[in-house]
């Protein structure tokens, strides 16, 4: 079953290793119509790079992406938890070089002209459900089985891979693959309102 999305903060239950994310992206390209392949691949890459929530991703416009500076300028009105109520300015999220490269390629070859960064076939903008469907379909085809805190006798499989699983995977990567990151770095990347939220959700990653 997918992770709970209630308002109570919960410990991260499912996450992926970097190699599993690569496998997910490969499966996304294989399962997408040719003209949607770049969109869906960059969609997953961007979530895994930035840790954006699915609601934030679908709200992105092209003019929020600055490939020259390698950043996304995220306005406060589309963020779930804006970290500073007294400073309603744009949050700048730095992008990996590979993400910038793939965004440039995607934006130069989009099949549909839209102010939305990720348009859909039916409308100007993808919905949160359509993003979940892209991830779910790729996880199923790629047979992606996430790491989990659940007991060994509890079933864990592709159905447990969601866009939020990718957000959790950012924290796992920062704490277990990259060097030199602290919980404060994770907090800043994922834009939690407080370090206590980060500790509650991800402290167990330090023992993985």
Secondary structure, DSSP 8 states (H G I E B T S, - for coil): -----SSS-----EE--HHHHHHHHHHHHHHS-GGGHHHHHHHHHHHHHH---HHHHHT-BGGGEETTTTEEEE-GGG-SS-S-TT----EEEE--HHHHHHHHHHHHS-SS--SBSS--SSSSS--HHHHHHHHHHHHHHHT---EESS-TTS---GGG--HHHHHHHHHHHHHHTSSS--HHHHHHHHT-S-HHHHHHHHGGGGG-
